[in-house]
Amino acid sequence: MQRHLTLFMHASRSPAQALLSCTLLCLCLLLAGCGSLRREFARLPEPLSASLSQAGIPDASVALEIRAVDGERLVVHNASQAFNPASVMKLVTTAAALDLLGPAHRWFTRVHADGMVQDGILQGDLYLEGGGDPRFAHEDLSRLLRRLRAAGIREIRGDLVLDRRLFLASTEDPAAFDAAPLRAYNAAPDALLLDARALSVRLLPDPSTGRAQVSVEPPMHDFSIEPPPLNDLSCQQWREQLKPVLTPQQLRFEGSYSISCGERLLALHAYTMEASQFVDAVFRQLWAEQGGVFTGRTREGSVPGTAREMLIWESQPLRSQDGFQLFPPLQAGQVIERWRVDRKIMHWRFGTELRPP
């Protein structure tokens, strides 16, 4: 009979997380399929201990407990030790989201216009009202703007007004958590959180120029990139070697990029930009790419009663989001519903952004 496991783990951050995750997954599958091996794993299994050693993590820095669904403990290591719960706490907020919102919950981002549309010109302001969607991406905004163009608007002779009042304005210091404000997971919750307010930076060595080729998403208006020079160092500390510097108008690097790294992806929290600056830069670029004209400014405000709703962007249901995948029903006669949280739930955004509307 198939057996199901619950896994609790804490470990120090390390560059070998993927290796550890793979080892843990294999261990869980082994335990799930081989009931006769239960008592052999009273201590930390040798394959996991070896992986921890390879990653430079002492056994004392890890707390691990694996249980069968019936509650039987299969592996217990440092379970009574006190640790910072770190990302394990995201399981709590995820369970709360599924309980309070339900697996079918969707988020809505709305577009309103306050003014008449004549000959393709909106004589007034355009309002973008955030609904708290934690996964609202620039691809979604692009589709929304494409629909706006199809509705007959090609020029906006007013302002772009961002309505973010669904959530209270955050006063969090992005450096308070770990003194690394550029880390993408340090973005604060926001009712209109576009691309998690992060830049996805792709780097590829170009030996012919002695620099790395750099591309950035989302596309942003009036934003420049200064590629880093190449070096011949080990790729092990490539993030630290780069020393990125991000301003509202530019991304540059005070360090260099190892030629041995090949293609890499770096996520940077755009904390040096106000939320309105970030949305403005992306909006202007996407709107221009679709042939739209916008010469106004971007500001924050509330949707007035005189504005009319033009479009709604509807997110995928909660159960379809990366990180939430519901199991099929259990065996007949059982009333317990369970869910599987895949590794993507460890994305920090789900741990901080999810909340009732």
Secondary structure, 3 states (H helix, E strand, C coil): CCCCEEEEEECCCCCCHHHHHHHHHHHHHHHHHCHHHHHHHCCCCHHHHHHHHHCCCCHHHCEEEEEECCCCEEEEECCCCCCCCHHHHHHHHHHHHHHHCCCCCCCEEEEEEEEEEECCEEEEEEEEECCCCCCCCHHHHHHHHHHHHHCCCCEECCCEEEECCCCCCCCCCCCCCCCCCCEHHHCCCCCCCHHHHEEEEEEEEECCCCEEEEEEECCCCCCEECCCEEECCCCCCHHHHHCEEECCCEEEECCCEEHHHCCEEEEEECCCCCHHHHHHHHHHHHHHHCCCEECCCEEECCCCCCCEEEEEEECCCHHHCCCCEECCCCCCCCCCCCEECCHHHHCHHHHHHCCCC
